[in-house]
Structure formats: structure tokens, C-alpha cells
Amino acid sequence: MRRALALIELHPFGPARRLLAASLALAVSACGGGGAEVLHPSPPPPPASSPAPDTQRNPPPPRDAPEPDPEASRLFLSRAAQQRPAASAPVPRVTALALANTARGEARGMAPLGDVVSLAIAEGESGAIPARIPPGECAVFIAQGGLGVIEVDLFVTKGAPPALEIVAQDADRGPVAVIGGRGACLSAPAAAPLAVELHAQVRRGAGVVLVQGFRGARPAAPPGAAPPGATPPNTAPPSAPPRVPPR
């Protein structure tokens, strides 16, 4: 044994070291016997099924689209029960022009869904506006902040506190908030119109916020597209039939 250790010290990477390492591994295996328990990772739990949404995007936003700021919804929900009606304000001409320019890019080819609503909103407060999406159509909603508005948020909700549900939320940064823009408009799967509420929130700054919806025909699904909630087709290659040995 001492001679073997001496050989290992003289030749740390030689055959003697590899031989001794193999011997030690066999000895450890023999000491453990056959009672060692092998742990296998448990399979992941199946995904929880969720109810079909009341609205859908047409088409859905791309996977690399920015995510809504969770701080915006946290602030909104914390003050939804104490929300007071926002005061109406005259429509600033410059802000109205900015809203029209935003609509040219976000709601191209769509018609106005109601009139422009002008609200004077203080920092941390929000204003509610009822809206209705006609059956068979889709809608885009825009909130355009005026002078003094640094960060505006826009929500589409259903219900009332404490059961208020956020159906959609913008993911923009700055004084402009858009929901359903650039072809990803909101529509109701059912044949009846969908009644919702728009909430414009000023998270930073204060001033006038213009809110307007736009309506248009629901885009046709691309050829071969599955309806929302449908099970995707099985694209796995067919397995080969078992071979029967000759008799």
C-alpha cells in the first residue's frame, strides 16, 4: 500500500493513480451494498387550465412585445375602490393633434368609437370611461397625455371593486398609452357586444389626458389558423409498425 501511494506521488497522472482510483470506487460501491436509494426527479405538474378569456387580441402580440409594468396595475387596483370621477376639461389643440397622429399609426383604417373624452387627472389618480365593443368588430383604445403628464397608464376592465378585473393593460412608457394597436385590436368572441370600462391613470405628473376608442372589422384568421383555445394538431411523425418475425 505504501509503495502504491509512493507511485501516485511520483506519478500523479500515471497508470498507478488511475488503478488506485478505480479500486477505491469499487470499494465504495461494495461498502454501500445494494441498499442505496436512487432519486429520480419528479415530473413537472400539468399546467392549470384557465377559463376562456372574454376578449382576445387579433392577432396576439408577438412574444418579444414589452410586458405591462406591474407597478401600474398595483397602483390602480389599490385605489380603484376610492376612485372619484375625473373632471372634464377643454380639449387642448396640440394634444388633440398628437392623438390624431398616434391613431394614424396605431389604428390605421379604423373609425372613431365615440367622441374624444378629455379628463383633468392629478398624479396617482385615474378616470373611468364606459365603452362598448360591437359584435363582430374589434377596437383600439388610446390615451394621450398633454402638457405636464409624464407617465399615463390605460386599462380595460370589467366588473366593479372588489371584483374588478383587468381585461387588458398597455405596455407603453411615457405620456401615450395604447391597447390593441397595430392590428392586435381587442374583440369579443361572443356574438353580443362587450361592455367594458376604460381607466386612464396618471402615474407621474398631472394634466389633461385625451382618451378615444377606434373600431374596425375583426381581422380574418389566416388560412389554417386554429380558433382560440383549440387543441393544437399532433405534428409528430407516425411511429413505425412493429416488425413481426417470420414463422
C-alpha positions as semicolon CSV with decimal commas, in nm:
position;residue;x (nm);y (nm);z (nm)
1;M;0,000;0,000;0,000
2;R;0,277;0,244;0,088
3;R;0,451;0,157;-0,238
4;A;0,132;0,231;-0,427
5;L;0,096;0,568;-0,258
6;A;0,455;0,646;-0,339
7;L;0,393;0,567;-0,703
8;I;0,094;0,802;-0,700
9;E;0,304;1,083;-0,552
10;L;0,574;1,030;-0,814
11;H;0,332;0,990;-1,100
12;P;0,015;1,185;-1,010
13;F;-0,132;1,126;-1,354
14;G;0,016;0,785;-1,424
15;P;-0,143;0,441;-1,453
16;A;-0,093;0,366;-1,082
17;R;-0,316;0,661;-0,981
18;R;-0,587;0,556;-1,223
19;L;-0,567;0,197;-1,100
20;L;-0,595;0,303;-0,735
21;A;-0,888;0,538;-0,812
22;A;-1,072;0,253;-0,979
23;S;-1,002;0,027;-0,681
24;L;-1,132;0,288;-0,436
25;A;-1,450;0,333;-0,644
26;L;-1,511;-0,041;-0,634
27;A;-1,453;-0,044;-0,259
28;V;-1,704;0,236;-0,201
29;S;-1,959;0,055;-0,418
30;A;-1,904;-0,265;-0,223
31;C;-1,944;-0,089;0,112
32;G;-2,272;0,068;0,005
33;G;-2,417;-0,268;-0,093
34;G;-2,739;-0,264;-0,289
35;G;-2,943;-0,056;-0,045
36;A;-2,854;0,289;-0,186
37;E;-3,166;0,475;-0,297
38;V;-3,162;0,634;-0,641
39;L;-3,359;0,959;-0,656
40;H;-3,538;1,042;-0,979
41;P;-3,673;1,394;-1,046
42;S;-4,048;1,410;-1,025
43;P;-4,231;1,511;-1,344
44;P;-4,350;1,873;-1,361
45;P;-4,713;1,928;-1,264
46;P;-4,959;1,964;-1,553
47;P;-5,046;2,323;-1,645
48;A;-5,357;2,454;-1,477
49;S;-5,649;2,503;-1,709
50;S;-5,771;2,861;-1,735
51;P;-6,115;2,978;-1,845
52;A;-6,159;3,120;-2,191
53;P;-6,097;3,496;-2,193
54;D;-6,378;3,741;-2,265
55;T;-6,160;3,928;-2,511
56;Q;-5,879;3,834;-2,744
57;R;-5,610;4,004;-2,947
58;N;-5,625;3,984;-3,326
59;P;-5,354;3,865;-3,376
60;P;-5,191;3,800;-3,035
61;P;-4,896;4,029;-2,952
62;P;-4,556;3,887;-3,053
63;R;-4,353;3,704;-2,793
64;D;-4,091;3,979;-2,781
65;A;-4,352;4,250;-2,712
66;P;-4,285;4,451;-2,393
67;E;-4,468;4,341;-2,080
68;P;-4,702;4,578;-1,890
69;D;-4,550;4,742;-1,586
70;P;-4,681;4,559;-1,275
71;E;-4,640;4,877;-1,071
72;A;-4,909;5,043;-1,284
73;S;-5,172;4,777;-1,212
74;R;-5,073;4,759;-0,845
75;L;-5,129;5,131;-0,800
76;F;-5,455;5,120;-0,996
77;L;-5,607;4,829;-0,803
78;S;-5,501;4,975;-0,468
79;R;-5,701;5,292;-0,538
80;A;-5,984;5,155;-0,751
81;A;-6,229;5,144;-0,462
82;Q;-6,164;5,513;-0,381
83;Q;-6,169;5,630;-0,741
84;R;-6,351;5,959;-0,792
85;P;-6,493;6,081;-1,123
86;A;-6,227;6,280;-1,306
87;A;-6,318;6,634;-1,401
88;S;-6,377;6,704;-1,767
89;A;-6,154;6,963;-1,930
90;P;-6,135;7,153;-2,259
91;V;-5,958;6,964;-2,537
92;P;-5,611;7,116;-2,592
93;R;-5,548;7,164;-2,961
94;V;-5,186;7,042;-2,951
95;T;-5,280;6,728;-2,756
96;A;-5,566;6,659;-2,999
97;L;-5,323;6,677;-3,291
98;A;-5,089;6,439;-3,108
99;L;-5,378;6,195;-3,051
100;A;-5,466;6,204;-3,422
101;N;-5,103;6,130;-3,514
102;T;-5,092;5,838;-3,270
103;A;-5,415;5,698;-3,417
104;R;-5,272;5,710;-3,771
105;G;-5,010;5,457;-3,670
106;E;-5,193;5,251;-3,410
107;A;-5,548;5,242;-3,554
108;R;-5,490;5,278;-3,926
109;G;-5,809;5,248;-4,132
110;M;-6,038;5,239;-3,826
111;A;-6,326;5,471;-3,743
112;P;-6,366;5,659;-3,411
113;L;-6,556;5,467;-3,142
114;G;-6,731;5,759;-2,976
115;D;-6,603;6,110;-2,917
116;V;-6,276;6,221;-2,762
117;V;-6,301;6,239;-2,383
118;S;-6,085;6,499;-2,211
119;L;-6,007;6,447;-1,841
120;A;-5,804;6,652;-1,593
121;I;-5,621;6,392;-1,380
122;A;-5,391;6,451;-1,083
123;E;-5,086;6,236;-1,010
124;G;-5,180;5,891;-0,880
125;E;-5,546;5,934;-0,981
126;S;-5,746;5,786;-1,269
127;G;-6,066;5,850;-1,462
128;A;-6,321;5,593;-1,585
129;I;-6,499;5,597;-1,921
130;P;-6,762;5,340;-2,030
131;A;-6,704;5,174;-2,366
132;R;-6,868;4,906;-2,577
133;I;-6,710;4,681;-2,840
134;P;-6,969;4,598;-3,112
135;P;-7,017;4,232;-3,207
136;G;-6,806;4,117;-3,498
137;E;-6,573;4,417;-3,464
138;C;-6,255;4,496;-3,276
139;A;-6,135;4,808;-3,100
140;V;-5,821;5,007;-3,023
141;F;-5,804;5,240;-2,724
142;I;-5,562;5,532;-2,692
143;A;-5,483;5,766;-2,402
144;Q;-5,280;6,074;-2,498
145;G;-5,131;6,281;-2,218
146;G;-5,097;6,655;-2,254
147;L;-4,864;6,912;-2,103
148;G;-4,742;6,805;-1,758
149;V;-4,829;6,435;-1,797
150;I;-4,514;6,224;-1,773
151;E;-4,648;5,868;-1,739
152;V;-5,002;5,764;-1,831
153;D;-5,148;5,412;-1,800
154;L;-5,456;5,271;-1,969
155;F;-5,669;4,976;-1,854
156;V;-5,970;4,792;-1,993
157;T;-6,172;4,646;-1,704
158;K;-6,486;4,452;-1,625
159;G;-6,686;4,438;-1,304
160;A;-6,655;4,666;-1,003
161;P;-6,450;4,667;-0,681
162;P;-6,378;4,441;-0,505
163;A;-6,433;4,209;-0,805
164;L;-6,274;4,446;-1,058
165;E;-6,097;4,254;-1,337
166;I;-5,829;4,399;-1,564
167;V;-5,901;4,266;-1,912
168;A;-5,615;4,446;-2,088
169;Q;-5,338;4,690;-1,997
170;D;-5,100;4,896;-2,206
171;A;-4,728;4,822;-2,212
172;D;-4,611;5,165;-2,326
173;R;-4,388;5,409;-2,142
174;G;-4,439;5,783;-2,132
175;P;-4,739;6,010;-2,194
176;V;-4,905;5,780;-2,452
177;A;-5,084;5,451;-2,375
178;V;-5,230;5,219;-2,640
179;I;-5,426;4,894;-2,606
180;G;-5,480;4,679;-2,916
181;G;-5,278;4,891;-3,156
182;R;-5,112;4,796;-3,486
183;G;-5,352;4,519;-3,580
184;A;-5,372;4,349;-3,237
185;C;-5,714;4,500;-3,167
186;L;-5,947;4,374;-2,895
187;S;-6,260;4,181;-2,986
188;A;-6,528;3,983;-2,806
189;P;-6,561;3,616;-2,906
190;A;-6,935;3,616;-2,832
191;A;-7,194;3,747;-3,075
192;A;-7,319;4,009;-2,829
193;P;-7,145;4,346;-2,773
194;L;-6,893;4,362;-2,491
195;A;-6,938;4,637;-2,231
196;V;-6,614;4,745;-2,064
197;E;-6,467;5,046;-1,885
198;L;-6,156;5,241;-1,977
199;H;-5,942;5,379;-1,697
200;A;-5,677;5,639;-1,771
201;Q;-5,428;5,675;-1,485
202;V;-5,159;5,938;-1,446
203;R;-4,875;5,775;-1,256
204;R;-4,630;6,064;-1,287
205;G;-4,715;6,426;-1,344
206;A;-5,060;6,580;-1,380
207;G;-5,266;6,738;-1,653
208;V;-5,516;6,671;-1,930
209;V;-5,548;6,322;-2,080
210;L;-5,743;6,259;-2,400
211;V;-5,899;5,914;-2,438
212;Q;-6,060;5,775;-2,752
213;G;-6,152;5,437;-2,895
214;F;-6,145;5,325;-3,257
215;R;-6,345;5,048;-3,423
216;G;-6,296;4,831;-3,727
217;A;-6,378;4,497;-3,882
218;R;-6,244;4,197;-3,700
219;P;-5,943;4,065;-3,897
220;A;-5,995;3,734;-4,070
221;A;-5,793;3,445;-3,934
222;P;-5,506;3,337;-4,162
223;P;-5,563;3,017;-4,362
224;G;-5,514;2,709;-4,148
225;A;-5,518;2,900;-3,819
226;A;-5,686;2,725;-3,528
227;P;-5,957;2,908;-3,333
228;P;-5,866;3,044;-2,988
229;G;-5,849;2,771;-2,725
230;A;-5,835;2,488;-2,980
231;T;-5,604;2,193;-2,919
232;P;-5,301;2,217;-3,150
233;P;-5,275;1,938;-3,407
234;N;-5,036;1,649;-3,348
235;T;-4,738;1,710;-3,574
236;A;-4,527;1,417;-3,451
237;P;-4,422;1,171;-3,725
238;P;-4,616;0,844;-3,726
239;S;-4,446;0,561;-3,545
240;A;-4,331;0,261;-3,749
241;P;-4,545;-0,054;-3,718
242;P;-4,390;-0,333;-3,509
243;R;-4,191;-0,589;-3,700
244;V;-4,335;-0,938;-3,699
245;P;-4,069;-1,210;-3,712
246;P;-4,116;-1,461;-3,993
247;R;-4,251;-1,802;-3,894
